[in-house]
Amino acid sequence: MSERRVTLAAVTGAHGVTGEVRLKIFAEDLGRYTRFNDGALTLKSLRIIPKGAIARFAEVADRNAAEALRGTALTVPRSELPPLEAGEYYHFDLIGLPAETDEGTALGHVVAVENFGAGDVLEIERPGGKRFMVPMNADAVPAWDDQRLVVNAAFVA
């Protein structure tokens, strides 16, 4: 089984006529990476702009080639991401995790991680399709790992 790929940016279109592309960025520091999509794209330059970034890849020589990349997700292996401190997490690591109460009752699985300004909120979908949300803090979610997420039963709707 191959390593999980993480999308850090997406090409939204060409920029100019020399092969540069516009990017929508999903990472804090895209510039720390030089190779994307299993080495298919090599980053030569990156300029951050108010609505994303402008990038140049070694393999893209003109506007036509840049335009052909529209919609391409730029991915790296999960192992290339910076290590996390205790209590930190990447949103994509939580999405899809099975959720259960601290009493062992299965709840469903995490379908989204939202942030409305006061901290992350997990959206959990029950097997029947109904969803509920819990704050991602130590009171509501006392434990999680790469296998499951534990929710305090008092926070279950």
Residue pairs with C-beta under 8 A, 6 or more apart in sequence:
3 77
3 78
3 79
4 77
4 78
5 75
5 76
5 77
5 78
6 75
6 76
6 77
6 78
6 81
6 90
6 92
7 26
7 73
7 74
7 75
8 25
8 26
8 27
8 30
8 33
8 36
8 74
8 75
8 76
9 23
9 24
9 25
9 26
9 27
9 30
9 52
9 53
9 55
9 73
9 74
10 23
10 24
10 26
10 71
10 72
10 73
10 74
11 21
11 22
11 23
11 66
11 69
11 70
11 71
11 72
11 74
12 21
12 22
12 23
12 24
12 52
12 70
13 21
13 22
13 66
13 67
13 70
14 20
14 21
14 22
14 63
14 66
14 67
14 69
14 70
15 21
15 22
15 54
15 66
16 63
17 62
17 63
18 56
18 62
18 63
19 56
19 57
19 60
19 61
19 62
19 63
19 65
19 66
20 54
20 55
20 56
20 60
20 66
21 54
21 55
21 56
21 57
21 60
21 66
21 69
22 52
22 53
22 54
23 30
23 52
23 53
23 54
23 55
23 74
24 52
25 48
25 52
25 53
30 46
30 53
30 74
31 43
31 46
32 82
33 43
33 76
33 80
34 42
34 43
35 41
35 42
35 43
35 76
36 42
36 43
36 74
36 75
36 76
37 72
37 73
37 74
37 75
40 59
41 57
41 58
41 59
41 60
41 74
42 57
42 58
42 59
43 55
43 56
43 57
43 58
44 56
44 57
44 58
45 55
45 56
46 53
46 54
46 55
46 56
47 53
47 54
47 55
59 65
60 66
60 69
81 90
84 90
89 144
91 113
91 120
93 146
94 110
94 113
94 122
94 136
94 144
94 149
95 110
95 111
95 112
95 113
96 109
96 110
96 111
97 109
97 110
97 144
97 146
97 147
97 148
97 149
98 106
98 108
98 109
98 147
98 148
98 149
99 106
99 107
99 108
99 109
99 110
99 122
99 124
99 148
99 149
99 150
99 151
100 106
100 107
100 148
100 149
100 150
100 151
101 107
101 150
101 151
101 152
101 153
101 156
102 142
102 150
102 151
102 152
102 153
103 153
105 153
106 127
107 124
107 126
107 151
107 156
108 124
108 125
108 126
108 127
109 124
109 125
110 122
110 123
110 124
110 149
111 123
111 124
111 125
111 131
112 122
112 123
113 120
113 121
113 122
113 123
113 136
114 120
114 121
114 123
114 133
115 121
119 135
119 136
119 137
120 135
120 136
121 133
121 134
121 135
121 136
122 133
122 134
122 135
122 136
122 141
122 149
123 131
123 132
123 133
124 131
124 132
124 133
124 134
124 151
125 131
126 132
132 156
132 157
133 157
134 140
134 141
134 151
134 155
134 156
135 141
135 155
139 152
139 155
140 151
140 152
140 155
141 149
141 150
141 151
141 152
142 150
142 152
143 149
143 150
144 150
